[in-house]
Amino acid sequence: MKSTRHAPRVIAVVGPTAAGKSDLGVALAHRLGGEVVNADSMQLYRGMDIGTAKLTPAEREGVPHRLLDIWDVTEAASVAEYQRLARAEIDRLLAEGRTPVLVGGSGLYVRGAIDALEFPGTDPAVRARLEAELAADGPGALHARLAAADPAAAGAILPGNGRRIVRALEVIEITGRPFTANLPGHESVYDTVQIGVDVARPELDARIASRVDRMWDQGLVAEVRALEAAGLREGRTASRALGYQQVLAFLAGECTEDEARAETVRATKRFARRQDSWFRRDPRVHWLSGAADGRRELPGQALTLVERAVTA
């Protein structure tokens, strides 16, 4: 039975990769008569399906999913542009009296969609100099500089993510403040209930390993090879995506396929820990167990939480 009478303005389903966010988002959108708005930065890219665990049309169960497949792999991601697009979708759904269900583990994208967050501008000269240093010295050297200037930012950005490291250093130089200081307090622009899907680390690690195995079985290498022909290597954001970066290294002869697969598992586990740490810092997130033995109860628990939050 669908009901929007008690639905909040926005629901956000967050947490680490492989926790079960996508399935919960579909279940909530079904029950509340809403739509899913994607908040996974890599699912924004066309053709990046297997390696991002993008739900198939059948798995979406008829629930409309917005902001999937909107960028070419050669396009650099922009949180500010995502913010504009996400808020347009959220506002449209609210105007229609429907519930937006934001789903994803990209913490800055979630905050950009629902929080009072303004992104500092860019300085082309500063950006060009930092990108030249990145090309000359590699991301490790710049990440070390970021760690000295803003340890919290360095902890949230993977050492190999040169694009995000450059952006953080650029913001620090432009504003004279740590990158994380430019993130304001947790102030929402929408009435939002945030639901975190919590899975104990051993179970989550096992899920990640199984997911990577499935990705390989489903043809991740072939997907990356096709995207490489479409310009994936030139995409500053897409080429750094987990799985894609490792397969590109294999295709370039920099490692074996088994090594690429093992590194994808290791890197995804590290990334999941960073995601978990990010969302744990937000006191507004209500955590529910996504453990396998209670997965059937999760949608009902989430709906109870939503209605309790609305009627409180």
Sequence and secondary structure as in RCSB ss.txt:
>XXXX:A:sequence
MKSTRHAPRVIAVVGPTAAGKSDLGVALAHRLGGEVVNADSMQLYRGMDIGTAKLTPAEREGVPHRLLDIWDVTE
AASVAEYQRLARAEIDRLLAEGRTPVLVGGSGLYVRGAIDALEFPGTDPAVRARLEAELAADGPGALHARLAAAD
PAAAGAILPGNGRRIVRALEVIEITGRPFTANLPGHESVYDTVQIGVDVARPELDARIASRVDRMWDQGLVAEVR
ALEAAGLREGRTASRALGYQQVLAFLAGECTEDEARAETVRATKRFARRQDSWFRRDPRVHWLSGAADGRRELPG
QALTLVERAVTA
>XXXX:A:secstr
    TT  SEEEEE STTSSHHHHHHHHHHHHT EEEE  GGGGBTT  TTTT   TTTTTT  EESSS B TTS
   HHHHHHHHHHHHHHHHHTT  EEEE S HHHHHHHHB        HHHHHHHHHHHHHH HHHHHHHHHHH 
HHHHHHS TT HHHHHHHHHHHHHHSS GGGGS  S BSS EEEEEEE  HHHHHHHHHHHHHHHHHHTHHHHHH
HHHHTTGGG TTGGGSTTHHHHHHHHTTSS HHHHHHHHHHHHHHHHHHHHHHHHT TTEEEEE  GGGGGGHHH
HHHHHHHHHHH 
